[in-house]
């Protein structure tokens, strides 16, 4: 094994131990939680190693980095998740490789995704990004729709050709009532998921938790955790 493969294998094993322990503590089965490795800023060679080590879900947040990386790794059995704020002018490119877009937060984006998914002959899974720090504008600091807007946006996704409503996503907010209260934030997301599933029973995916707070997310009931640093190491500085 190469040094990098050894490093990633060791890091993956530690993250796996954390997820397994969190599941045990919450009385959940390990197979109820899917690990998504956030590979942003890291090269395609790392993605290839992760695939060899059994990772099946990877995430990116910038199309200009993700598109060439996904193309280089198109032979691998991976599901690609787009987790960054998505501008409508990038939608055509993202639809070319993303299996799931986790950052759906406005009607204009839904319309653009639907149009490009139909054009490409693909079905794109969509998670509504919920902003638990949404202020008067109805949007969060890092994008997202306010909890009050989830029902309407979900209905739009569900009715749009080429799109599949998979569930909800959030990022633990840095401001507002949930700042520093990750467990409470994730529990609020689970409440919203319960409400969503009454109208859309198949929308069972709940993506929450990252390297620092995956245990809180698992305890709250998240089905997917997005882990980058704990697997790949501290990110190199950009620019």
PELINZI-V78111 format. One record per residue. RES is the residue in one small letter. SS is DSSP state (h for helix, s for strand, l for the rest). OMEGA is omega in whole degrees, 0 to 359 (none if undefined). BURIAL is 1 if it has 24 or more other ideal C-beta (glycine too) atoms within 12 Angstrom, else 0. Layout:
# PELINZI-V78111
RES;SS;OMEGA;BURIAL  RES;SS;OMEGA;BURIAL
This chain:
# PELINZI-V78111
x;l;176;0  x;l;177;0  x;h;182;0  x;h;178;0  x;h;176;0  x;h;182;0  x;h;181;0  x;h;178;1  x;h;179;0  x;h;180;0  x;h;178;1  x;h;180;1  x;h;179;0  x;h;179;0  x;h;178;1  x;h;177;1  x;h;180;0  x;h;180;1  x;h;180;1  x;h;180;0  x;h;180;0  x;h;177;1  x;h;180;1  x;h;181;0  x;h;182;0  x;h;182;1  x;l;180;0  x;l;174;0  x;l;181;0  x;h;183;0  x;h;176;0  x;h;184;0  x;l;180;1  x;s;177;1  x;s;172;1  x;s;179;1  x;s;181;1  x;s;189;1  x;l;182;1  x;l;181;1  x;l;180;1  x;l;187;1  x;l;177;0  x;h;179;1  x;h;177;0  x;h;178;1  x;h;180;1  x;h;178;1  x;h;180;1  x;h;178;1  x;h;178;1  x;h;182;0  x;l;174;1  x;l;177;0  x;l;181;1  x;l;180;0  x;s;177;1  x;s;183;1  x;s;178;1  x;s;181;1  x;l;178;1  x;l;185;1  x;h;184;1  x;h;175;0  x;h;188;1  x;h;186;1  x;h;179;1  x;h;180;0  x;h;179;1  x;h;179;1  x;h;181;0  x;h;183;0  x;l;187;1  x;l;179;0  x;l;186;0  x;l;181;1  x;l;187;0  x;l;167;1  x;s;180;1  x;s;178;1  x;s;173;1  x;s;188;1  x;l;182;1  x;l;174;1  x;l;189;1  x;l;175;1  x;l;184;0  x;h;181;1  x;h;177;0  x;h;188;1  x;h;183;1  x;h;180;1  x;h;183;1  x;h;179;1  x;h;180;1  x;l;183;1  x;l;185;1  x;l;174;1  x;l;181;1  x;s;171;1  x;s;187;1  x;s;189;1  x;s;179;1  x;s;188;1  x;l;179;1  x;l;186;1  x;h;181;0  x;h;178;0  x;h;178;1  x;h;180;1  x;h;181;0  x;h;179;1  x;h;180;1  x;h;181;1  x;h;183;0  x;h;177;1  x;h;178;1  x;h;180;0  x;h;182;0  x;h;182;0  x;l;182;0  x;l;170;1  x;l;182;1  x;s;174;1  x;s;182;1  x;s;168;1  x;s;174;1  x;s;176;1  x;s;183;1  x;s;178;1  x;l;180;1  x;l;176;1  x;l;184;1  x;l;178;1  x;l;183;0  x;l;181;0  x;l;182;0  x;l;179;0  x;s;180;1  x;l;180;1  x;l;181;0  x;l;182;1  x;l;180;1  x;l;177;1  x;s;178;1  x;l;180;1  x;h;182;1  x;h;183;0  x;h;186;1  x;h;186;1  x;h;182;1  x;h;181;0  x;h;178;1  x;h;179;1  x;h;179;0  x;h;178;1  x;h;183;1  x;h;182;1  x;l;186;0  x;l;179;1  x;l;179;0  x;l;182;1  x;s;178;1  x;s;179;1  x;s;184;1  x;s;182;1  x;s;187;1  x;s;174;1  x;s;169;1  x;l;171;1  x;l;180;1  x;l;187;1  x;l;179;1  x;l;181;0  x;l;177;0  x;l;189;1  x;l;182;0  x;l;180;1  x;l;180;0  x;l;181;0  x;l;186;0  x;h;183;1  x;h;179;1  x;h;179;1  x;h;182;1  x;h;176;1  x;h;176;1  x;h;178;1  x;h;179;1  x;h;176;1  x;h;179;0  x;h;178;1  x;h;178;1  x;h;178;0  x;h;182;0  x;h;184;1  x;h;175;1  x;h;180;0  x;h;185;0  x;l;188;1  x;l;182;0  x;l;183;0  x;l;190;1  x;l;187;1  x;s;176;1  x;s;183;1  x;s;183;1  x;l;177;1  x;l;179;1  x;l;186;1  x;l;188;1  x;l;189;0  x;l;182;1  x;h;180;1  x;h;179;1  x;h;180;1  x;h;179;1  x;h;179;1  x;h;181;1  x;h;178;1  x;l;180;1  x;l;177;1  x;l;181;1  x;s;174;1  x;s;185;1  x;s;187;1  x;s;178;1  x;l;187;1  x;h;184;1  x;h;178;1  x;h;190;1  x;h;182;1  x;l;180;0  x;l;185;0  x;l;174;0  x;l;178;0  x;l;179;0  x;l;175;0  x;l;none;0
